[in-house]
């Protein structure tokens, strides 16, 4: 079973990432997100990281590249469920995630996308 899931939700995508994702699966995930965003013409992507308690430099850098790519595709990104150690790691790596909104949970993230925030 893959350590991630991608669900179409109206004109958005909900992406859930589990803790045990490895570097090869990260690349597969980000390719899948880009492809599904294009195919479904998604106007927003919610990335749920509530199962991720530790983030490594590879995932952090790929997350930054993904959000930049999605922003270039005019797709809004909301990241939900960040644990404190993940936030600290992102700050330590200097990852800025420009153009990304953050929410406590999927419901709040979906509300922000629907309101155009």
N, C-alpha and C positions, 0 to 999 in steps of 0.2 A: 504494500500500500504506500502511496506517495505521501510525503510529509507536508503536503499542501493541498488545498482545494480552491477551485475557482467556480463561483456561482453567478450566473446572470441574475440580476435583480432589477426589473424594469429596464431602464437604459443605463444601468450602472453594473459594475462587477464587484462582487464581494470576494476578497482573497483572504483565506485563512492559512497562516503559516504555523507549523508545529515546531517545537524545540529541536527535534533531532534532524533538521535539514542539513545536508552536507553541500560542499561546494559545487558538485556536478548537478545536484538537484536544484540549487539556487539558479544556476544558468538556465536549466529547463523551465523553472518557474517563471523567470523573467521573460523568456521567449514566449511562453504560453500566454502570459498577461498581455504582452504587446500584440500578439496575434488575435486573441479574443477581443481586445479593445478595438482593433481594426474591424474584425468580422461583425461584432455586435454594435459597432459604432457607439460604443459606450462614452457617455459624457462625463463619467466619474468612476473612480476606482476607490474602494475602501479596502485598505490593507490592515487586517486584524493580526496584531502581534501579541495578543494576551497570553498565548502559550509559550512565548519566547522570553526567557528570563535573562539570557546572556547572549550578546551579539558579538561576533568576531569582526575583524577588519574587512574580510572578504564580503560578508553579508552587508555590512555598513556601506561600503563603497558601491556595491551593486545596487543597494537600495537608493542611494543618491543618484546613480546613473539612470535607474528606472524612472524615478520621479521626474528627472530632467527630461527624459524621452517622452513621458506621458504629457508633461506640460507643453512640449513642442507640438504634440498631437492635439493640443487644446482640450486635454482631458484633465479634469480636476482630480486631485488626490487628497484623501483623508486617511491618516494613519490613526488607528485606535488601539487601545489596550497596552500602552507602553508601560513597562515596569521601570522602577527607579534605576536599577542597574543598567538597563538598556539606554535610558536617557543619558546617564553619566558616560557610558561608553561612546555614544554618538558625539557628545561634547568633547571627550578626550581625543577622538579621532578627527575632530574639526569638521564633522559632517553637518552641513547647513540645511539641506532639504528645502531649498527655496521653492516657494509657491505651494507648499504643502500645509494643509490644515491638520490639526490634531484634535482628537475627541476622546472622551473617556470610554465610550462603548460604541458598538455598531449602530444602535438606534440614534444616538446623537450625531454620529457621522452621516447617516442617511438623511437626517433632518437638515443638516448643513448643506448637503448636496442638493436637496430638493428646494431649499431656500435660495440657492445660488451663492452661498457664502464662500 
